[in-house]
């Protein structure tokens, strides 16, 4: 079986419609990519904790993380992510994916040590290409 050359994708967003849009954009752009979506941040964190401690992702993981969610917001998810082993943390590139256009959120994302970028919703092929240009033609 041929190994997937794409990173894994995890989307944590309480909006299921947005998760579906993200999944469709990623799967259309990167045929064969593995995409997992979670509407409850706690479930996404549990998945990350157990899956990637047991089986490292060969090509890394891209986490698209919403900021405004009712149970844990994106910043609180990042606080818990910080508690994970360094080996797990190093597999991830995290992008805040938000409908928020406030400069405060953008600045906080830019200054956060785990965040690689900020993407405004909805995810489009162009926005996906901007974060992984080497993977999309």
C-alpha positions as CSV (number, residue, x, y, z in Angstrom):
1,X,0.0,0.0,0.0
2,X,1.4,3.4,-1.0
3,X,2.0,5.8,1.9
4,X,0.1,9.1,1.9
5,X,2.4,12.0,1.2
6,X,0.0,14.6,2.8
7,X,-0.1,15.6,6.4
8,X,-3.1,14.5,8.4
9,X,-5.8,17.3,8.9
10,X,-7.8,17.9,12.0
11,X,-10.5,20.5,12.1
12,X,-11.9,21.6,15.5
13,X,-14.9,23.9,15.1
14,X,-18.3,23.8,16.8
15,X,-19.9,24.6,13.4
16,X,-20.5,21.3,11.6
17,X,-21.3,23.1,8.3
18,X,-17.9,24.8,8.4
19,X,-16.2,21.4,9.1
20,X,-17.9,19.9,6.1
21,X,-16.7,22.8,3.9
22,X,-13.2,22.4,5.2
23,X,-13.2,18.7,4.6
24,X,-14.5,19.1,1.0
25,X,-11.9,21.7,0.2
26,X,-9.1,19.6,1.6
27,X,-10.2,16.4,0.0
28,X,-10.7,18.1,-3.4
29,X,-7.3,19.7,-3.3
30,X,-5.4,16.8,-1.8
31,X,-7.0,13.7,-3.0
32,X,-6.4,10.9,-0.5
33,X,-5.7,13.1,2.5
34,X,-6.9,12.1,5.9
35,X,-9.3,14.6,7.4
36,X,-10.9,14.3,10.9
37,X,-13.4,16.8,12.1
38,X,-14.6,17.5,15.6
39,X,-17.5,19.8,16.7
40,X,-16.5,19.4,20.4
41,X,-13.0,20.6,21.2
42,X,-12.6,18.1,24.1
43,X,-13.1,15.2,21.6
44,X,-10.5,16.7,19.2
45,X,-8.0,17.0,22.1
46,X,-8.6,13.4,23.1
47,X,-8.1,12.2,19.6
48,X,-4.8,14.2,19.4
49,X,-3.6,12.9,22.8
50,X,-4.2,9.2,22.0
51,X,-3.7,8.9,18.3
52,X,-0.4,10.8,18.0
53,X,1.2,9.5,21.2
54,X,0.7,6.0,19.9
55,X,1.3,6.4,16.2
56,X,3.3,9.5,15.0
57,X,2.1,11.1,11.8
58,X,4.9,10.6,9.2
59,X,4.0,13.8,7.3
60,X,2.9,15.9,10.2
61,X,-0.5,17.2,11.1
62,X,-2.3,20.4,10.2
63,X,-4.8,21.5,12.9
64,X,-7.4,24.1,11.8
65,X,-8.7,25.5,15.1
66,X,-11.7,27.8,15.5
67,X,-11.4,30.5,18.1
68,X,-15.0,31.1,19.3
69,X,-16.5,27.9,20.6
70,X,-18.9,27.4,23.5
71,X,-17.2,24.8,25.7
72,X,-13.5,25.5,25.1
73,X,-12.4,28.3,22.9
74,X,-9.4,28.0,20.6
75,X,-7.0,29.7,23.1
76,X,-8.1,27.2,25.8
77,X,-7.5,24.3,23.4
78,X,-4.0,25.6,22.9
79,X,-3.4,25.8,26.6
80,X,-4.2,22.1,26.8
81,X,-2.2,21.3,23.7
82,X,0.8,22.8,25.6
83,X,0.5,20.0,28.1
84,X,1.1,17.3,25.5
85,X,4.5,15.7,25.1
86,X,6.9,17.7,23.0
87,X,7.1,14.8,20.4
88,X,3.4,15.3,19.8
89,X,3.5,19.1,19.7
90,X,6.3,19.0,17.1
91,X,4.1,17.0,14.6
92,X,1.6,19.9,14.4
93,X,1.2,23.1,12.4
94,X,-1.7,25.0,13.9
95,X,-3.8,27.6,12.1
96,X,-6.5,29.5,13.7
97,X,-9.6,29.3,11.4
98,X,-12.1,32.0,12.4
99,X,-14.9,34.2,11.3
100,X,-13.5,36.8,13.7
101,X,-11.9,39.7,12.0
102,X,-10.8,41.5,15.1
103,X,-7.2,42.7,15.2
104,X,-6.9,41.4,18.7
105,X,-7.5,37.8,17.6
106,X,-5.1,38.2,14.6
107,X,-2.4,39.6,16.9
108,X,-2.9,37.0,19.5
109,X,-2.6,34.3,16.8
110,X,0.5,35.9,15.4
111,X,2.2,36.1,18.8
112,X,1.2,32.6,20.0
113,X,4.2,30.2,20.0
114,X,2.1,27.2,18.7
115,X,0.2,29.1,16.0
116,X,1.6,29.1,12.4
117,X,-1.1,31.4,11.0
118,X,-4.6,32.8,10.9
119,X,-7.2,32.0,8.2
120,X,-10.5,33.7,7.8
121,X,-13.5,31.5,7.2
122,X,-14.5,30.0,5.0
123,X,-11.6,27.8,4.0
124,X,-11.0,28.0,0.2
125,X,-8.6,26.3,-2.1
126,X,-6.6,29.6,-2.3
127,X,-6.4,29.9,1.5
128,X,-5.4,26.3,1.8
129,X,-2.7,26.8,-0.8
130,X,-1.4,29.8,1.1
131,X,-0.6,27.6,4.1
132,X,0.7,24.6,2.2
133,X,1.9,25.9,-1.2
134,X,4.3,23.1,-1.7
135,X,1.4,20.5,-1.7
136,X,-1.1,22.1,-4.0
137,X,-0.5,22.8,-7.7
